[in-house]
Amino acid sequence: MVPRRMEVLVPMRWGDMDAYGHINNVQIVRMLEEARIAAFGPPRGAGLPGVEPPAALFNDVEEGIMTLVVEHKVRYVRTLDYRNIPAVVEIWVGAIKGASFDLHYVIKDPVTREDCVKATTHLAFVAEATGRVLRLTPEQKEKLGHFQP
């Protein structure tokens, strides 16, 4: 498979605006989460079945395993002004380590396609019962590897 980035659309909500008329920084992190779930699926047991994501990963983890954010890095390149159409989010996989991986994002204005936000999320799978970080399986690494540029 050709390495690639995924592109998902994430709605901007009227209530996401701050007093300056652009999307508030706290809501930007919510948009990253929405993009992550659209691309890799909701965690098992969260909500009802829906559309299969492009890269079913989070919804394929075993019962009792949590997908947890270890760290976010967010860089605001320009303001993302509110529009009543979804923002364009490019998402791809960066580093894949033994027990964690990075997702990279670019949030773009849906009309101008200008980069507004560049971000990275570091994630790990954790056993709910013990709180221990789990090593990525070969299958998980392979699935993630398809989305590395």
DRENDO-1510 file (C-alpha; in Angstrom, 1 decimal, always signed):
<recs>
REC; n; res; u; v; w
REC; 1; MET; +0.0; +0.0; +0.0 .
REC; 2; VAL; +1.2; +3.5; -0.8 .
REC; 3; PRO; +2.0; +5.5; +2.3 .
REC; 4; ARG; -0.5; +8.3; +2.7 .
REC; 5; ARG; -2.2; +10.9; +4.8 .
REC; 6; MET; -5.9; +10.7; +5.5 .
REC; 7; GLU; -8.1; +13.7; +5.1 .
REC; 8; VAL; -11.2; +14.1; +7.3 .
REC; 9; LEU; -13.7; +16.8; +7.7 .
REC; 10; VAL; -14.4; +18.2; +11.2 .
REC; 11; PRO; -17.3; +20.6; +11.8 .
REC; 12; MET; -16.7; +23.9; +13.4 .
REC; 13; ARG; -19.5; +24.7; +15.8 .
REC; 14; TRP; -20.9; +28.2; +16.4 .
REC; 15; GLY; -20.1; +27.8; +20.1 .
REC; 16; ASP; -16.4; +27.0; +19.3 .
REC; 17; MET; -15.7; +30.6; +18.6 .
REC; 18; ASP; -14.1; +32.9; +21.1 .
REC; 19; ALA; -14.5; +36.7; +21.5 .
REC; 20; TYR; -12.2; +37.3; +18.5 .
REC; 21; GLY; -14.4; +35.3; +16.1 .
REC; 22; HIS; -12.0; +32.4; +15.6 .
REC; 23; ILE; -12.0; +28.9; +16.9 .
REC; 24; ASN; -10.9; +28.8; +20.5 .
REC; 25; ASN; -7.7; +26.9; +21.3 .
REC; 26; VAL; -9.5; +24.5; +23.6 .
REC; 27; GLN; -11.8; +23.6; +20.8 .
REC; 28; ILE; -8.9; +23.0; +18.5 .
REC; 29; VAL; -7.9; +20.1; +20.7 .
REC; 30; ARG; -11.5; +18.8; +20.5 .
REC; 31; MET; -11.2; +19.0; +16.7 .
REC; 32; LEU; -8.0; +16.9; +16.9 .
REC; 33; GLU; -9.9; +14.3; +18.9 .
REC; 34; GLU; -12.7; +14.3; +16.3 .
REC; 35; ALA; -10.2; +13.8; +13.5 .
REC; 36; ARG; -8.5; +11.0; +15.3 .
REC; 37; ILE; -11.7; +9.1; +15.9 .
REC; 38; ALA; -12.9; +9.7; +12.3 .
REC; 39; ALA; -9.6; +8.3; +11.0 .
REC; 40; PHE; -9.0; +5.4; +13.4 .
REC; 41; GLY; -12.4; +4.6; +14.9 .
REC; 42; PRO; -13.9; +5.1; +18.3 .
REC; 43; PRO; -12.6; +3.1; +21.3 .
REC; 44; ARG; -14.3; -0.2; +21.7 .
REC; 45; GLY; -17.6; +0.1; +23.7 .
REC; 46; ALA; -18.0; +3.8; +23.0 .
REC; 47; GLY; -21.3; +4.5; +21.4 .
REC; 48; LEU; -23.1; +2.5; +18.8 .
REC; 49; PRO; -21.7; +1.1; +15.5 .
REC; 50; GLY; -21.4; +3.5; +12.7 .
REC; 51; VAL; -19.3; +4.0; +9.6 .
REC; 52; GLU; -16.1; +1.9; +9.4 .
REC; 53; PRO; -13.1; +4.3; +9.7 .
REC; 54; PRO; -10.4; +4.3; +7.0 .
REC; 55; ALA; -7.9; +2.7; +9.4 .
REC; 56; ALA; -9.8; +0.7; +12.1 .
REC; 57; LEU; -7.4; +0.7; +15.0 .
REC; 58; PHE; -8.9; +2.1; +18.1 .
REC; 59; ASN; -12.2; +0.1; +17.7 .
REC; 60; ASP; -10.2; -3.1; +17.2 .
REC; 61; VAL; -8.4; -3.1; +20.5 .
REC; 62; GLU; -9.3; -5.9; +22.9 .
REC; 63; GLU; -11.8; -5.4; +25.8 .
REC; 64; GLY; -10.0; -3.8; +28.8 .
REC; 65; ILE; -7.5; -1.8; +26.8 .
REC; 66; MET; -7.6; +1.9; +26.7 .
REC; 67; THR; -6.2; +4.2; +24.0 .
REC; 68; LEU; -4.7; +7.1; +26.0 .
REC; 69; VAL; -3.2; +10.4; +25.0 .
REC; 70; VAL; +0.3; +10.8; +26.5 .
REC; 71; GLU; +1.0; +14.3; +25.1 .
REC; 72; HIS; -0.3; +17.0; +22.7 .
REC; 73; LYS; +1.8; +19.5; +20.9 .
REC; 74; VAL; -0.2; +22.3; +19.1 .
REC; 75; ARG; +1.2; +25.1; +17.0 .
REC; 76; TYR; -1.1; +27.8; +15.8 .
REC; 77; VAL; +0.1; +29.0; +12.4 .
REC; 78; ARG; -2.9; +31.3; +11.7 .
REC; 79; THR; -6.3; +31.8; +13.2 .
REC; 80; LEU; -9.0; +29.3; +12.1 .
REC; 81; ASP; -12.0; +31.6; +11.6 .
REC; 82; TYR; -15.5; +30.1; +12.1 .
REC; 83; ARG; -17.3; +29.0; +9.0 .
REC; 84; ASN; -20.5; +27.0; +8.8 .
REC; 85; ILE; -18.6; +24.3; +6.8 .
REC; 86; PRO; -16.3; +21.6; +8.2 .
REC; 87; ALA; -12.5; +22.3; +8.6 .
REC; 88; VAL; -10.2; +20.0; +6.6 .
REC; 89; VAL; -7.9; +17.9; +8.8 .
REC; 90; GLU; -5.0; +16.0; +7.3 .
REC; 91; ILE; -3.9; +13.2; +9.7 .
REC; 92; TRP; -1.0; +10.7; +9.4 .
REC; 93; VAL; +1.2; +8.5; +11.5 .
REC; 94; GLY; +4.7; +9.7; +12.6 .
REC; 95; ALA; +7.0; +7.7; +14.8 .
REC; 96; ILE; +5.9; +4.2; +15.7 .
REC; 97; LYS; +7.7; +2.9; +18.8 .
REC; 98; GLY; +7.6; -0.3; +20.8 .
REC; 99; ALA; +4.7; +0.8; +23.0 .
REC; 100; SER; +3.5; +4.2; +21.6 .
REC; 101; PHE; +3.0; +6.1; +18.4 .
REC; 102; ASP; +2.5; +9.7; +17.2 .
REC; 103; LEU; -0.3; +11.1; +15.1 .
REC; 104; HIS; +0.3; +14.3; +13.2 .
REC; 105; TYR; -2.3; +16.8; +12.0 .
REC; 106; VAL; -2.7; +19.9; +9.9 .
REC; 107; ILE; -6.0; +21.7; +10.3 .
REC; 108; LYS; -6.8; +23.8; +7.2 .
REC; 109; ASP; -9.3; +26.5; +6.4 .
REC; 110; PRO; -11.9; +24.7; +4.4 .
REC; 111; VAL; -12.1; +27.5; +1.8 .
REC; 112; THR; -8.6; +28.8; +1.4 .
REC; 113; ARG; -6.9; +25.5; +2.3 .
REC; 114; GLU; -4.3; +27.5; +4.3 .
REC; 115; ASP; -2.7; +25.7; +7.2 .
REC; 116; CYS; -4.1; +27.0; +10.5 .
REC; 117; VAL; -2.9; +24.5; +13.1 .
REC; 118; LYS; -0.1; +21.9; +13.1 .
REC; 119; ALA; -0.2; +19.4; +15.9 .
REC; 120; THR; +1.0; +16.1; +17.2 .
REC; 121; THR; -0.6; +13.6; +19.6 .
REC; 122; HIS; +1.5; +10.9; +21.3 .
REC; 123; LEU; -0.6; +7.9; +22.2 .
REC; 124; ALA; -0.3; +4.5; +24.0 .
REC; 125; PHE; -2.5; +1.5; +24.7 .
REC; 126; VAL; -2.9; +0.9; +28.4 .
REC; 127; ALA; -4.3; -2.1; +30.3 .
REC; 128; GLU; -7.3; -0.8; +32.2 .
REC; 129; ALA; -6.9; -3.3; +35.1 .
REC; 130; THR; -3.2; -2.6; +35.8 .
REC; 131; GLY; -2.6; +0.8; +34.3 .
REC; 132; ARG; +0.4; -0.6; +32.5 .
REC; 133; VAL; +1.4; +0.5; +29.0 .
REC; 134; LEU; +1.2; -2.3; +26.4 .
REC; 135; ARG; +3.5; -3.0; +23.6 .
REC; 136; LEU; +2.1; -2.5; +20.1 .
REC; 137; THR; +1.3; -5.7; +18.3 .
REC; 138; PRO; +2.9; -6.5; +14.9 .
REC; 139; GLU; -0.6; -6.1; +13.4 .
REC; 140; GLN; -1.1; -2.6; +15.0 .
REC; 141; LYS; +2.4; -1.5; +13.8 .
REC; 142; GLU; +1.6; -2.7; +10.3 .
REC; 143; LYS; -1.8; -0.9; +10.2 .
REC; 144; LEU; -0.2; +2.3; +11.5 .
REC; 145; GLY; +2.7; +2.0; +9.0 .
REC; 146; HIS; +0.3; +2.3; +6.1 .
REC; 147; PHE; -0.3; +5.9; +7.1 .
REC; 148; GLN; +3.3; +7.1; +7.4 .
REC; 149; PRO; +4.4; +9.5; +4.7 .
</recs>
